[in-house]
Amino acid sequence: MLTIKPLRPSRWSDLEAIFNAKGCSVARGCWCMYYRRSGPRPPPPPGTTLAQANRLDFKALVDAGEFTGLIAYRGRTPVGWLALGPREVYAKLRRSPVRKPVDDEPVWSIICFVVPGEFRGQGVARALLDGAIAFAKQRKVKLLEAYPVDKRGRSNDDSMWFGAKSMFDSVGFEEVARRKPGRPVVRLRPV
């Protein structure tokens, strides 16, 4: 049984446990800041790596009370993460030829899933997606949007941060655009 909870400052160590787990090295470099920025990024402060700067920037958002996503728990063990928020907080989406806006409707974007290697294949991503839909209903979000992978056969785990289209299809998301083979834009009205 999995429970899904919003990331809050009191749960920061749980997010760190997920990102520091085996199989999550991409998350440790990004710290969910990649899609929040667009254009050239200033270099990190001297003596700080880009990953460390990203971690500090993301923690500042969480500490300021900004909603950034959901954590999945099995009992008290954090087992997965889903980045989710209003599309406008993800500046890189505006410039992406694949993920650029479909129209002017206000949407919340599901950006990525992070599930440590030991918990993959156990329904964690699906539980997080169900949790995102429930959260959106609760917050009266009118439209959820995601950018999953749609390829035949098994994809490399590193390319599955966006989730599989089949998972989104199974809960009623519908394709609204496809600007690149294998990379649709899908939407769901959760209310």
Buried (B, 14 or more C-beta within 10 A) or exposed (E): EBEBBEBBEEBBEBBBBBBEBEBBEBBBBBBBBBBBEBEEEEEBEEEEEBBBBBBBBBBEBBEEEEBBBBBBBBEEEBBBBBBBBEBEBBEBBEEBEBBEBEEEEEBBBBBBBBBBEEBBEBBBBBBBBBBBBEBBEEEEBEBBBBBBBBBEEEEEEEEBBBBBBEBBBEBEBEBBBBEEEBBBBBBBEBE
